Amino acid sequence: MEIRKKVVLATACLFLAAITATAFYQQAQRMHPLALDMRGYPSIGSGEIELVVFEDLCCISCRTFSEEIFPQIAKEFLETGKARLTVIPVAFGEESKPIANAALAVYKMAPQRFIPFILELFKSKESGREHLLATAAKIGGIDAEKLTQCIDSQLYYQELDSNLTWATRLMGKEFGTPTLFVNGILTSTASFDALVHRVQQMETQK
């Protein structure tokens, strides 16, 4: 019985040690900045702080992030010229592709309409051609004929596949959306305070 207790205790200690080691490793990974080349991806704003967010436009958590946290990001970081935001659309399922394809098409045609367009799309999971065109018309300033051609030809599907492949290779099989990087450092998307804390943390390390 005594030997059994020692074995159980030793096993528990090893288990706790493994958890601790894993936590420290994950923390180290989070604090290690990644070199992210954002050329060619949808970007708005300018500033020393580089915000990069991976989003699936059918993702409920992404919708929450865009509706609740993005307005604060826009007010505190983009409108003040402190940061640039890059959005990398990915599509985990076929239902996401038509929406992301249309969003990329809008960015290529009218970059200033990109954010309003995706924010409007987040209000509904519809991905039908008519819904996408109606959303574009509601936002305004988007060439309906060119957008129709992009939708019908699935113009950016290959680019979306490349985005997902790159993101999965970058972050592993556990990659999910939304995923946020601040100057290459993985940052929680749970709250705006988490983002502010990360920025303050990085400023104190300069």
C-alpha positions as CSV (number, residue, x, y, z in Angstrom):
1,M,0.0,0.0,0.0
2,E,2.8,2.4,0.9
3,I,4.6,1.7,-2.4
4,R,1.4,2.4,-4.2
5,K,1.0,5.7,-2.5
6,K,4.5,6.7,-3.5
7,V,3.9,5.7,-7.1
8,V,0.7,7.8,-7.2
9,L,2.5,10.7,-5.6
10,A,5.4,10.5,-8.0
11,T,3.0,10.3,-11.0
12,A,1.1,13.3,-9.8
13,C,4.4,15.3,-9.4
14,L,5.5,14.4,-12.9
15,F,2.1,15.4,-14.2
16,L,2.2,18.7,-12.5
17,A,5.8,19.3,-13.7
18,A,4.7,18.5,-17.2
19,I,1.8,21.0,-17.0
20,T,4.1,23.7,-15.6
21,A,6.7,23.1,-18.2
22,T,4.1,23.3,-20.9
23,A,2.7,26.5,-19.5
24,F,6.2,28.1,-19.4
25,Y,6.8,26.9,-23.0
26,Q,3.5,28.3,-24.3
27,Q,4.2,31.6,-22.5
28,A,7.6,31.8,-24.1
29,Q,6.1,31.0,-27.5
30,R,3.5,33.7,-27.0
31,M,6.2,36.3,-26.1
32,H,8.4,35.4,-29.0
33,P,7.6,37.7,-31.9
34,L,7.0,36.2,-35.3
35,A,8.1,37.9,-38.5
36,L,4.9,38.4,-40.4
37,D,5.1,39.8,-44.0
38,M,1.8,41.7,-44.4
39,R,2.4,42.9,-48.0
40,G,-0.6,42.4,-50.1
41,Y,-3.1,41.7,-47.3
42,P,-6.0,44.0,-46.4
43,S,-4.6,46.7,-44.2
44,I,-5.9,50.0,-42.8
45,G,-4.3,52.7,-40.7
46,S,-0.6,53.5,-40.1
47,G,1.6,53.5,-37.0
48,E,4.4,51.8,-35.1
49,I,2.1,49.1,-33.7
50,E,1.3,46.3,-36.1
51,L,-2.0,44.5,-35.4
52,V,-2.7,41.4,-37.4
53,V,-5.9,39.4,-37.1
54,F,-6.9,36.1,-38.7
55,E,-10.6,35.9,-39.2
56,D,-13.2,33.5,-40.6
57,L,-16.2,35.6,-41.6
58,C,-18.6,32.8,-40.6
59,C,-17.0,32.5,-37.1
60,I,-19.2,33.5,-34.2
61,S,-16.2,34.5,-32.1
62,C,-14.9,36.6,-35.0
63,R,-18.2,38.4,-35.1
64,T,-18.0,39.1,-31.4
65,F,-14.4,40.4,-31.8
66,S,-15.4,42.6,-34.7
67,E,-18.6,44.0,-33.1
68,E,-17.3,44.5,-29.6
69,I,-13.5,45.0,-29.8
70,F,-12.8,46.3,-33.2
71,P,-14.6,49.7,-32.6
72,Q,-12.3,50.2,-29.6
73,I,-9.3,49.3,-31.7
74,A,-10.4,51.8,-34.3
75,K,-10.9,54.6,-31.8
76,E,-7.8,54.1,-29.7
77,F,-5.3,52.9,-32.2
78,L,-6.3,53.4,-35.8
79,E,-7.9,56.9,-35.7
80,T,-5.0,58.2,-33.5
81,G,-2.4,56.9,-35.9
82,K,-0.8,54.6,-33.4
83,A,-1.3,51.3,-35.3
84,R,-1.9,49.6,-38.6
85,L,-4.4,46.8,-38.7
86,T,-4.1,43.9,-41.2
87,V,-7.0,41.4,-41.6
88,I,-6.2,38.0,-43.1
89,P,-9.4,36.3,-44.2
90,V,-9.4,32.5,-43.9
91,A,-12.1,30.0,-44.6
92,F,-12.3,26.8,-42.6
93,G,-15.4,25.5,-44.5
94,E,-16.9,25.9,-47.9
95,E,-19.7,28.1,-46.5
96,S,-17.1,30.7,-45.5
97,K,-15.4,30.9,-48.9
98,P,-18.0,32.9,-50.8
99,I,-18.1,35.6,-48.1
100,A,-14.3,35.8,-47.8
101,N,-14.0,35.8,-51.6
102,A,-16.3,38.8,-51.8
103,A,-14.5,40.6,-49.0
104,L,-11.2,40.3,-50.8
105,A,-12.8,41.5,-54.0
106,V,-14.1,44.6,-52.2
107,Y,-10.6,45.3,-50.8
108,K,-9.0,45.0,-54.2
109,M,-11.5,47.4,-55.7
110,A,-12.3,49.8,-52.9
111,P,-10.0,49.4,-49.8
112,Q,-11.8,52.0,-47.8
113,R,-15.0,49.9,-48.1
114,F,-13.4,46.7,-46.9
115,I,-14.0,47.1,-43.1
116,P,-17.6,48.5,-43.4
117,F,-18.3,45.6,-45.8
118,I,-17.1,42.8,-43.5
119,L,-18.7,44.4,-40.4
120,E,-22.0,44.4,-42.3
121,L,-21.4,40.7,-43.4
122,F,-20.9,39.7,-39.8
123,K,-24.5,40.6,-39.0
124,S,-25.6,37.6,-41.1
125,K,-24.2,34.2,-42.0
126,E,-25.7,34.4,-45.4
127,S,-23.3,33.7,-48.2
128,G,-25.6,33.8,-51.3
129,R,-24.7,35.8,-54.3
130,E,-27.7,38.2,-54.0
131,H,-27.0,38.8,-50.3
132,L,-23.4,39.7,-50.9
133,L,-24.3,42.1,-53.7
134,A,-27.1,43.6,-51.6
135,T,-24.6,44.2,-48.8
136,A,-22.2,45.8,-51.2
137,A,-25.0,48.1,-52.5
138,K,-25.9,49.0,-48.9
139,I,-22.3,50.0,-48.2
140,G,-21.9,51.9,-51.5
141,G,-18.9,52.8,-53.5
142,I,-18.4,49.2,-54.7
143,D,-18.5,48.3,-58.4
144,A,-21.4,45.8,-58.6
145,E,-20.4,44.4,-62.0
146,K,-16.8,43.7,-61.0
147,L,-17.9,42.2,-57.7
148,T,-20.4,39.9,-59.5
149,Q,-17.6,38.7,-61.8
150,C,-15.4,37.9,-58.7
151,I,-18.2,36.1,-57.0
152,D,-19.1,34.0,-60.1
153,S,-15.5,33.1,-60.9
154,Q,-14.5,32.4,-57.3
155,L,-11.6,34.6,-58.1
156,Y,-9.9,34.5,-54.7
157,Y,-10.6,30.9,-53.6
158,Q,-7.0,29.9,-54.2
159,E,-5.7,32.9,-52.2
160,L,-8.0,31.8,-49.3
161,D,-6.6,28.3,-49.4
162,S,-3.1,29.7,-49.3
163,N,-4.0,31.9,-46.3
164,L,-5.3,28.9,-44.4
165,T,-2.3,26.8,-45.2
166,W,0.1,29.5,-44.1
167,A,-1.8,30.2,-40.9
168,T,-2.0,26.5,-40.0
169,R,1.7,26.1,-40.7
170,L,2.5,29.2,-38.7
171,M,0.4,28.3,-35.6
172,G,-0.1,24.6,-35.8
173,K,-3.2,22.4,-35.9
174,E,-4.7,24.2,-32.9
175,F,-5.0,27.4,-34.9
176,G,-8.4,29.0,-34.6
177,T,-10.1,32.3,-35.2
178,P,-9.9,35.1,-34.3
179,T,-6.2,35.0,-33.8
180,L,-4.5,38.3,-33.0
181,F,-0.8,39.3,-33.2
182,V,0.6,42.6,-31.8
183,N,4.0,43.3,-33.4
184,G,4.3,39.6,-34.1
185,I,3.4,38.5,-30.5
186,L,0.3,36.3,-30.0
187,T,-2.3,38.2,-28.0
188,S,-5.6,37.3,-26.5
189,T,-8.8,38.3,-28.3
190,A,-11.0,37.9,-25.3
191,S,-11.1,41.6,-24.5
192,F,-9.8,45.0,-25.5
193,D,-8.0,45.2,-22.1
194,A,-5.9,42.2,-23.1
195,L,-4.8,44.1,-26.2
196,V,-4.0,47.2,-24.2
197,H,-2.1,45.2,-21.7
198,R,0.0,43.6,-24.4
199,V,0.9,47.0,-25.9
200,Q,1.8,48.4,-22.5
201,Q,3.9,45.3,-21.8
202,M,5.8,45.7,-25.0
203,E,6.4,49.4,-24.4
204,T,8.0,48.7,-21.0
205,Q,10.3,46.3,-22.6
206,K,11.7,48.9,-25.1
